């Protein structure tokens, strides 16, 4: 005789034990949602009020009509936009090439500064002198020295191309900053990590390559991305040597028309390029913070 499930009183293995939250929990969640909606509404309202006040202050200023014609002229904006975009291609190429060169040179300098032993003392001094000098030297002065000074030497086989010279100056300056970022990451690794690697039979070089550097680089990704964002903006400074990038393209139109709208166009193009990278940096930072809080990264 076969008993049915109801008659036997046994539960089926697939039976659903669904969780039913308590009324108190539901009330708490409703309160959180209401508070979130209220905060969003207040934030949106305050933003609109601030924007309206700023707009009214600007458009009611005595010099606004002249400022609008000089800086926000639609005719000159339409003329400048395609030329600025054409020049922006040079800025993007500089960003790519200089970014790679800065990472490589910065890493080498950071490793040189963290080498141990008295035999490496001269190398550590040179690396420290390099970072101190180029971090202290304003980038604009460095560009002028390299872009204008190197051609004046008339050295055989040395380029006088303002793009290459400007890229060299950017690399020299930014590699000093990136080297300090890498060095901070290397020194943040606990000595026990290196000791554990040595106890497993790895040499100092192998421990640095396989244990220390991977952890150091992961920890320093957000500040490295911030330096990349800064480098992206500063590629516009190569225009001081005559290279026709986005800034120089705008400058040519300004020199002919005496209207500054092309500068606004070039600035907005750089802002539009920078914002996605900035948001990506914020996302990476938040992701790494969450992983660290959960014990996912060291």
C-alpha positions in Angstrom: 0.0 0.0 0.0 1.4 3.3 -1.0 0.8 6.4 1.1 0.4 9.8 -0.4 2.5 12.7 0.7 -0.4 14.1 2.7 -1.1 10.8 4.4 2.6 10.1 5.3 3.2 13.6 6.6 6.7 13.7 4.9 7.9 16.8 3.1 9.1 16.6 -0.5 12.8 17.3 -1.0 11.9 20.1 -3.4 9.5 21.8 -0.9 9.9 25.6 -0.8 10.9 27.0 2.6 10.5 30.6 1.5 11.8 33.3 3.9 9.2 35.8 5.0 10.7 39.0 6.4 9.2 40.4 9.5 7.0 43.4 9.5 9.7 45.3 11.4 12.2 44.6 8.7 9.8 45.6 5.9 9.1 48.8 7.7 12.8 49.5 8.0 13.4 48.9 4.3 10.5 51.2 3.4 11.9 53.9 5.6 15.4 53.5 3.9 13.8 53.8 0.4 11.8 56.8 1.5 14.9 58.5 2.9 16.8 57.7 -0.2 14.1 59.2 -2.4 14.0 62.3 -0.2 17.7 62.8 -0.3 17.7 62.4 -4.1 14.9 65.0 -4.5 16.6 67.5 -2.2 19.9 67.0 -4.1 18.3 67.6 -7.4 16.4 70.6 -6.2 19.4 72.2 -4.6 21.4 71.6 -7.9 18.7 73.2 -10.0 18.5 76.2 -7.6 22.3 76.7 -7.6 22.4 76.4 -11.4 19.6 78.9 -11.8 21.3 81.4 -9.5 24.6 81.1 -11.3 22.9 81.6 -14.6 21.1 84.7 -13.5 24.3 86.2 -12.0 26.2 85.6 -15.2 23.6 86.7 -17.8 22.8 89.8 -15.8 26.4 90.9 -15.4 27.2 94.2 -17.2 29.8 92.7 -19.5 27.9 89.6 -20.4 26.9 90.6 -24.0 30.5 91.3 -24.9 31.7 88.2 -23.1 29.1 86.1 -24.9 30.2 87.4 -28.3 34.0 87.0 -27.5 33.9 83.5 -25.8 30.7 81.8 -26.8 30.2 82.7 -30.5 28.5 79.9 -32.3 30.0 80.7 -35.7 33.6 80.5 -34.5 32.7 77.4 -32.5 31.5 75.6 -35.6 34.6 76.6 -37.5 37.0 75.5 -34.7 35.4 72.2 -33.8 36.6 70.1 -36.7 40.1 71.6 -36.6 40.3 71.0 -32.8 39.3 67.4 -33.3 41.9 67.0 -35.9 44.6 68.4 -33.6 43.3 66.2 -30.8 44.5 63.1 -32.6 48.1 64.3 -31.9 47.3 64.7 -28.2 45.9 61.1 -28.1 49.0 59.7 -29.7 51.2 61.6 -27.3 49.1 60.3 -24.4 49.5 56.7 -25.6 53.2 56.8 -26.3 54.2 59.0 -23.4 52.0 57.0 -21.0 53.8 53.7 -21.8 57.2 55.4 -21.6 56.4 57.1 -18.3 55.2 53.7 -16.7 58.4 51.9 -17.9 60.8 54.7 -16.8 59.0 55.4 -13.6 59.1 51.7 -12.7 62.9 51.5 -13.4 63.5 54.6 -11.3 61.4 53.2 -8.4 63.3 49.9 -8.5 66.6 51.8 -8.5 65.5 53.8 -5.4 64.5 50.6 -3.5 67.6 48.5 -4.3 69.4 47.3 -1.1 73.1 47.1 -0.4 75.9 49.7 -0.4 77.0 48.7 -3.9 73.8 50.3 -5.2 74.2 53.6 -3.2 75.3 55.7 -6.3 72.3 54.4 -8.3 69.9 55.2 -5.4 71.4 58.8 -5.2 71.0 59.3 -8.9 67.4 58.1 -8.9 66.6 60.3 -5.9 68.2 63.3 -7.6 66.2 62.7 -10.7 62.9 62.6 -8.9 63.7 65.6 -6.8 64.8 67.7 -9.8 61.9 66.9 -12.2 59.2 67.0 -9.5 60.5 70.4 -8.5 60.9 71.8 -12.0 57.7 73.3 -13.4 56.5 71.4 -16.4 56.2 74.5 -18.6 59.8 75.4 -17.9 60.9 71.8 -18.7 59.1 72.0 -22.0 60.7 75.3 -22.9 64.2 74.0 -22.1 63.8 70.8 -24.0 61.8 72.1 -27.0 63.7 75.3 -27.5 67.1 74.4 -25.9 67.9 71.1 -27.6 67.5 72.5 -31.2 69.8 75.4 -30.2 72.6 72.9 -29.5 72.6 71.8 -33.2 73.6 68.3 -32.3 74.1 65.9 -35.1 71.4 63.1 -35.3 69.3 64.7 -32.6 65.7 65.5 -33.6 64.3 69.0 -33.6 60.7 67.8 -34.1 58.6 69.7 -31.4 56.3 66.8 -31.0 59.1 64.4 -30.1 60.9 66.9 -27.9 57.6 67.9 -26.2 56.9 64.2 -25.6 60.3 63.8 -24.1 59.8 66.6 -21.7 56.4 65.2 -20.6 58.0 61.8 -20.1 60.9 63.2 -18.0 58.5 65.1 -15.7 55.8 62.5 -15.3 58.2 59.6 -14.8 59.5 61.4 -11.7 55.9 61.5 -10.2 55.1 57.9 -11.3 58.4 56.7 -9.8 57.3 57.9 -6.4 53.9 56.3 -6.8 55.6 52.9 -7.6 58.1 53.4 -4.8 55.4 54.0 -2.3 53.7 50.8 -3.5 56.9 48.8 -3.2 57.6 50.0 0.3 54.1 49.4 1.4 54.6 45.6 1.0 55.4 44.0 4.3 59.0 42.7 4.6 57.6 39.3 5.5 56.4 38.9 1.9 60.0 39.2 0.7 61.2 37.0 3.5 58.7 34.3 2.6 59.7 34.4 -1.0 63.4 34.0 -0.1 62.5 31.1 2.2 61.0 29.3 -0.8 64.3 29.6 -2.7 63.6 32.8 -4.7 66.4 35.2 -5.3 66.1 38.9 -4.5 65.3 39.7 -8.1 62.8 36.9 -8.4 61.1 37.9 -5.1 60.9 41.5 -6.4 59.5 40.4 -9.8 57.0 37.7 -8.7 55.9 38.8 -5.2 56.6 42.4 -4.5 55.9 44.2 -7.8 52.6 42.5 -8.6 51.2 43.5 -5.2 52.7 47.0 -5.3 51.2 47.7 -8.8 47.7 46.6 -7.8 47.8 48.8 -4.8 48.8 51.9 -6.8 46.4 51.6 -9.7 44.2 54.5 -8.7 47.0 57.1 -8.2 48.6 55.8 -11.5 45.3 56.4 -13.3 45.1 59.9 -11.8 48.6 60.7 -13.2 47.4 59.4 -16.6 44.4 61.9 -16.5 46.9 64.7 -15.7 49.2 63.6 -18.5 46.2 63.7 -20.9 45.5 67.3 -20.1 49.2 68.4 -20.2 49.8 67.0 -23.7 48.2 70.3 -24.8 51.4 72.1 -23.6 53.4 70.7 -26.5 51.8 73.5 -28.6 54.4 76.0 -27.1 56.9 74.4 -29.5 54.7 74.9 -32.6 53.1 71.4 -32.7 49.6 71.6 -34.1 47.6 69.8 -31.5 44.1 70.7 -30.3 45.3 73.8 -28.4 47.4 75.1 -31.2 44.6 74.6 -33.7 42.4 76.7 -31.5 45.2 79.3 -31.1 45.6 79.7 -34.9 41.9 80.6 -35.2 42.1 83.0 -32.2 45.1 84.7 -33.7 43.3 85.3 -36.9 39.9 86.3 -35.6 40.7 87.7 -32.1 37.7 85.7 -30.8 38.4 83.3 -27.9 35.6 80.8 -28.6 38.0 78.2 -30.1 39.8 78.1 -26.7 36.4 77.2 -25.1 35.8 74.5 -27.7 39.3 73.0 -27.1 38.7 73.1 -23.3 35.4 71.4 -23.6 36.9 68.7 -25.8 39.6 68.0 -23.2 36.9 67.9 -20.5 34.8 65.5 -22.5 37.8 63.2 -22.9 38.9 63.5 -19.2 35.5 62.8 -17.5 35.2 59.1 -18.7 38.8 58.4 -17.5 38.0 60.1 -14.1 34.9 58.1 -13.6 36.8 54.9 -14.6 39.4 55.8 -11.9 36.7 56.3 -9.3 35.2 52.9 -10.3 38.5 51.1 -10.0 39.2 52.8 -6.6 35.8 51.8 -5.2 36.2 48.3 -6.6 39.6 47.8 -5.0 38.3 49.3 -1.7 35.4 46.7 -1.7 37.8 43.9 -2.4 40.2 45.0 0.3 37.3 45.2 2.8 36.3 41.6 1.9 39.9 40.4 2.1 40.1 39.9 -1.7 43.4 41.8 -2.2 46.5 42.4 -0.1 
